[in-house]
Amino acid sequence: MEQKTKVSAEDGKQEIIITREFDLPLELLFKAYEEPELFEQWMGTKVLKMENKKHGSYAFETSYNGNVMFRANGTIHEFVLNQKITRTFEMENTPFPVQLEFLEFEKLTDDTSKLTMHIVFRSAEFRNQLMQMPFAQGLNMAHDRLQEIVNKLT
């Protein structure tokens, strides 16, 4: 099955570019990243904190059988409704350092929109380590769930 979320990682660079077009109006796509309850549904994680504003912060964790498997947090540096989110992202209890994420939301038509994520890593080595994990597959699954869940809101 074709993966609709495209992950591009150029050799020797410390960044990845992720793009995905959704059959959703721009406002609904942005809402999926803005509203904690909706974010929890498509990401399959628990939102502990989500302050969507400049200098705000967020934290979430994923559990399995009562055990915390994954925690992440960050600071929101820029939050422009229906346009962009600039934030840091830190995976707790891992060797990965904090990364910088630029999320840009674009209206294509009244019923379609595009998300572009530009993620900058401390080094190409850390980026390459992440790319060795099932990162692209997991992101595709999450974005597929986002499309499915948010479609029900229309």
Summary of the structure (lengths in Angstrom):
residues: 154
radius of gyration: 15.1
end to end distance: 25.8
largest distance: 42.5
contacts: 444
relative contact order: 0.24
helix: 28%
strand: 42%
